Each structure stands twice: as C-alpha cells, then as structure tokens.
Amino acid sequence: MGIEGREYPPVTVDIDAEHVNAFAWAIGADPDDGVPPTYASVYSLGATAPQLFGDEEAAIDFGKLLHAEQEFEWNRHPQVGETVTSRARVASDVSRRGLRFVTLETDTTSSDGAPMCTSRALFVIRS
C-alpha cells in the first residue's frame, strides 16, 4: 500500500564539532562529553526525512502531519570529526479511519560500513 518499501539514496553527514557543541548546549549537555545520543536526530532522521517529505509520490502534507514517535538503537555513537552515511526506507505506509501512518527507518553506518544507529520515526497524517 502507498510507498511502503521505498528506499532513498544515502546521505553523508560530517559530525561537525561546532554543530555538535551547539546541539549539546541547546539540550543542556556538556559538549566535553562528546556527541550526545540524541544527536542521532540530526545525522539520521534530520538527514533523511527531507527525502520522504520532498517525495511527490509520498504526498506528505505538513499541515496535517504529526511526528508521533521516534526511537533509536545504537551499535555505537559517532565521534566528532567522523563522517557517517544514513539510508532511509519507508517501513510501512498504512491508512486507517482517515489517518495515514508512515514509518521511516534509517540505518546509519560509519565510513567503513559498520552499523552505528537505526532510527524509526512514525508520522501520522490526517486525510
């Protein structure tokens, strides 16, 4: 149904010290502690969700969108200065009772291809 199974091209993200520090300060973390776990929202979801939202066939209407759930599973956290690659796919696209439920999964790997993080986001869109 819908766009379930659709895969998007990989996105490469540099784990930039200045950006990581600003993110850490914004969430009340100490930048000296390294990359905060929630920074995965930048290099995984933040890097790949625009592909879904820009996909004309996906037809995601921001005015009717609710970001309902977000979860991450880590093999390891990235280090400042590292480059990672994130690849997204639509794990499910289901409509029920006037609501559409789209789950976007993103796998992030290190520059040598080792798994780092899996992100799952659930978007609910009103019809």
Secondary structure, 3 states (H helix, E strand, C coil): CCCCCCECCCEEEECCHHHHHHHHHHCCCCHHHCCCHHHHHHHHHHHHHHHHHCCCCCCCCHHHEEEEEEEEEECCCCCCCCEEEEEEEEEEEEEECCEEEEEEEEEEEECCCCEEEEEEEEEEEEC
